[in-house]
Amino acid sequence: MRKSLLKKIGVNLLDILLIAIFIFVAFTLMSRSSSASINFNNLPSPETVNEILISEYKRTPLSPEFDNSSLSAKFTSLKYSLLEFASSNKFTAYFLNYFNKLGFGSSDCSSCAYPVSGCSDYETLIYYYPVDISLKELHTKIENDQKLLIIDVRDEEDYLKSHIPLSVNIPLLDIVNFMITVDRWSEIVVVGDNYIQTKLAAEALQRLNFHRVHRLNVPISEWDGEIESFVN
């Protein structure tokens, strides 16, 4: 009876699950938006950005210091698992990216524009929280942008085994130190093992005032293009 009713109104259990995940994600992101937003009139120093990155990393299951035995830790692990799913699903990925934008705000080009030209050429282009892109969109960017910078934030060992050709390996916790001298208008795509890795890396770049940051919305293990390896 219940199944026939759901079928009659055109809703299946997967739709219900996706909606539930979306509501969970929405409330989660809204609750953290005040702490994640950036004041572009007073940008944090690279040292501060690095401290924030390390602090946030330690509160995730990625950290060896993360204690998964407590109830709050189990909830955190569940949250990131749901975010991982929501990020890779076409229906919920759109809303997830939208709420991330609300929480992070847009970049300010005035702090890194050339002194002569200012940033008048860019003022109509507002770059928000790192924009999530799909595998298809990444393929298109690779074909159309020879200067595209693909940053692989996995550990070096995983990168050496297999990676996207021409991608650069910068492990997550090293990204601030390696990127502080890079042009803030570089087109960047962050790829990694999971949602947490790429999210933390992309947000660190946003705090450094990079304007064109993207995050691959699926793990690199799902990459369907050419693979390069440095391991025989």
C-alpha positions as CSV (number, residue, x, y, z in Angstrom):
1,M,0.0,0.0,0.0
2,R,2.8,2.4,1.0
3,K,4.8,1.6,-2.1
4,S,1.8,2.0,-4.4
5,L,1.1,5.4,-2.9
6,L,4.6,6.6,-3.4
7,K,4.5,5.4,-7.0
8,K,1.2,7.1,-7.6
9,I,2.5,10.5,-6.5
10,G,5.8,10.0,-8.5
11,V,8.1,9.8,-5.5
12,N,10.5,6.9,-4.8
13,L,12.6,6.1,-1.7
14,L,15.8,7.4,-3.3
15,D,14.1,10.8,-3.8
16,I,13.1,10.9,-0.2
17,L,16.6,10.0,0.9
18,L,18.1,12.7,-1.3
19,I,15.7,15.3,0.1
20,A,16.5,14.2,3.7
21,I,20.3,14.5,2.9
22,F,19.8,18.0,1.4
23,I,17.9,19.2,4.5
24,F,20.6,17.9,6.7
25,V,23.3,19.5,4.6
26,A,21.5,22.8,4.5
27,F,21.1,23.1,8.2
28,T,24.7,21.9,8.7
29,L,26.1,24.6,6.4
30,M,23.9,27.3,7.6
31,S,25.0,26.6,11.2
32,R,28.7,27.1,10.3
33,S,28.3,30.0,7.8
34,S,29.3,32.7,10.3
35,S,32.6,31.1,11.1
36,A,33.5,30.3,7.5
37,S,32.8,33.6,5.9
38,I,35.7,35.9,5.1
39,N,36.2,39.6,5.7
40,F,37.9,40.8,2.5
41,N,38.7,44.1,4.0
42,N,40.9,42.3,6.4
43,L,42.3,39.2,4.8
44,P,44.1,36.7,7.0
45,S,47.8,36.2,6.7
46,P,49.2,33.0,5.2
47,E,50.2,31.9,8.7
48,T,46.7,32.4,10.0
49,V,45.2,30.5,7.0
50,N,47.6,27.6,7.7
51,E,46.5,27.6,11.3
52,I,42.9,27.5,10.4
53,L,43.5,24.7,7.9
54,I,45.4,22.6,10.5
55,S,42.7,23.2,13.1
56,E,39.9,22.2,10.8
57,Y,41.8,19.2,9.6
58,K,42.3,17.9,13.2
59,R,38.5,17.9,13.6
60,T,37.9,15.6,10.7
61,P,38.3,11.8,10.3
62,L,41.4,12.5,8.1
63,S,43.5,13.3,11.1
64,P,45.3,10.6,13.0
65,E,44.4,12.5,16.2
66,F,40.6,12.1,15.4
67,D,39.0,10.0,18.1
68,N,36.1,8.2,16.5
69,S,34.9,6.6,19.7
70,S,32.9,9.5,21.0
71,L,29.3,10.2,20.0
72,S,30.2,13.7,18.6
73,A,33.0,12.1,16.5
74,K,30.6,9.5,15.1
75,F,28.2,12.3,14.2
76,T,31.0,14.2,12.5
77,S,32.0,11.1,10.5
78,L,28.4,10.6,9.5
79,K,28.1,14.2,8.5
80,Y,31.1,14.0,6.2
81,S,29.8,10.7,4.7
82,L,26.5,12.4,3.9
83,L,28.3,15.4,2.4
84,E,30.5,13.1,0.3
85,F,27.3,11.5,-1.1
86,A,25.6,14.8,-1.6
87,S,28.6,16.3,-3.4
88,S,28.7,13.5,-6.0
89,N,25.0,13.3,-6.6
90,K,23.7,15.6,-9.4
91,F,20.5,16.5,-7.5
92,T,22.0,17.5,-4.1
93,A,25.4,18.7,-5.5
94,Y,23.7,21.8,-6.9
95,F,22.2,22.8,-3.5
96,L,25.4,21.9,-1.6
97,N,27.4,24.3,-3.8
98,Y,24.7,27.0,-3.4
99,F,24.8,26.8,0.4
100,N,28.6,26.7,0.4
101,K,28.5,30.0,-1.6
102,L,26.2,31.5,1.0
103,G,28.6,30.6,3.8
104,F,31.8,31.8,2.2
105,G,31.1,34.9,0.1
106,S,33.0,36.3,-2.9
107,S,36.6,37.2,-3.6
108,D,38.0,40.7,-3.6
109,C,40.3,41.4,-6.6
110,S,41.6,44.8,-5.3
111,S,44.3,43.2,-3.0
112,C,46.1,41.5,-5.8
113,A,45.3,43.4,-9.0
114,Y,48.0,45.1,-11.0
115,P,48.6,48.7,-9.8
116,V,48.3,50.2,-13.2
117,S,45.1,48.6,-14.4
118,G,43.4,48.2,-11.0
119,C,40.7,45.6,-11.1
120,S,38.1,47.4,-13.1
121,D,38.2,44.7,-15.8
122,Y,37.2,42.1,-13.2
123,E,34.7,44.0,-11.1
124,T,31.7,42.5,-13.0
125,L,33.0,39.0,-12.4
126,I,32.4,37.8,-8.9
127,Y,34.0,34.6,-7.9
128,Y,32.3,32.8,-5.0
129,Y,33.1,29.9,-2.8
130,P,35.1,27.3,-4.8
131,V,32.7,26.1,-7.5
132,D,32.1,22.3,-7.6
133,I,32.6,20.8,-11.0
134,S,31.9,17.4,-12.5
135,L,34.2,15.0,-14.4
136,K,32.7,16.3,-17.7
137,E,33.3,19.9,-16.8
138,L,36.9,19.1,-15.8
139,H,37.5,17.4,-19.1
140,T,36.2,20.5,-20.9
141,K,38.5,22.8,-18.8
142,I,41.5,20.7,-19.6
143,E,40.8,20.8,-23.3
144,N,40.1,24.6,-23.4
145,D,42.6,26.0,-20.9
146,Q,46.3,25.2,-21.4
147,K,47.2,27.2,-18.2
148,L,44.7,25.2,-16.0
149,L,46.3,24.3,-12.6
150,I,45.1,20.9,-11.3
151,I,46.2,20.4,-7.7
152,D,46.1,16.9,-6.4
153,V,46.0,17.2,-2.6
154,R,46.5,13.5,-1.8
155,D,49.6,12.1,-0.2
156,E,52.6,11.7,-2.4
157,E,52.5,7.9,-2.3
158,D,49.0,7.9,-3.8
159,Y,49.8,10.5,-6.3
160,L,52.8,8.6,-7.6
161,K,50.7,5.5,-8.1
162,S,48.2,7.2,-10.4
163,H,47.2,10.8,-11.2
164,I,45.7,13.1,-13.8
165,P,48.4,14.0,-16.4
166,L,49.9,17.4,-15.8
167,S,48.4,17.6,-12.3
168,V,50.6,18.9,-9.5
169,N,50.9,17.1,-6.2
170,I,50.5,19.4,-3.2
171,P,49.5,17.4,-0.1
172,L,46.6,19.1,1.8
173,L,48.6,20.4,4.8
174,D,51.3,21.9,2.5
175,I,49.0,23.8,0.2
176,V,49.3,27.2,1.9
177,N,53.1,27.2,1.9
178,F,53.3,26.1,-1.7
179,M,50.6,28.5,-3.1
180,I,51.4,31.8,-1.4
181,T,53.5,33.0,-4.3
182,V,51.1,31.9,-7.1
183,D,49.1,34.4,-9.2
184,R,45.7,34.8,-7.5
185,W,43.9,34.8,-10.9
186,S,45.1,31.3,-11.7
187,E,42.4,28.9,-12.8
188,I,42.6,26.1,-10.3
189,V,40.8,22.7,-9.9
190,V,41.4,20.8,-6.6
191,V,41.2,17.0,-6.8
192,G,41.6,14.4,-4.0
193,D,40.4,11.3,-2.4
194,N,37.2,12.6,-0.8
195,Y,35.0,15.6,0.0
196,I,36.9,16.6,3.1
197,Q,40.3,16.8,1.4
198,T,39.2,18.9,-1.5
199,K,36.8,21.1,0.6
200,L,39.5,22.1,3.1
201,A,42.1,22.7,0.4
202,A,39.7,24.8,-1.7
203,E,38.6,26.9,1.3
204,A,42.3,27.5,2.3
205,L,42.9,28.9,-1.3
206,Q,39.8,31.0,-0.9
207,R,41.1,32.5,2.3
208,L,44.4,33.3,0.5
209,N,42.1,35.3,-1.9
210,F,42.4,33.0,-5.0
211,H,39.5,33.9,-7.3
212,R,39.1,31.0,-9.7
213,V,39.0,27.9,-7.5
214,H,37.1,24.8,-8.4
215,R,36.7,21.5,-6.6
216,L,36.1,18.2,-8.4
217,N,32.9,16.9,-6.9
218,V,33.8,13.2,-7.0
219,P,36.9,11.3,-5.7
220,I,39.8,11.1,-8.1
221,S,39.3,7.3,-8.1
222,E,36.3,8.0,-10.4
223,W,38.5,9.8,-13.0
224,D,37.5,8.4,-16.4
225,G,40.3,9.9,-18.5
226,E,44.0,9.2,-19.1
227,I,46.0,8.2,-16.0
228,E,49.7,8.8,-15.4
229,S,51.9,6.8,-13.0
230,F,55.5,7.2,-11.7
231,V,55.4,3.7,-10.2
232,N,56.4,0.6,-12.3
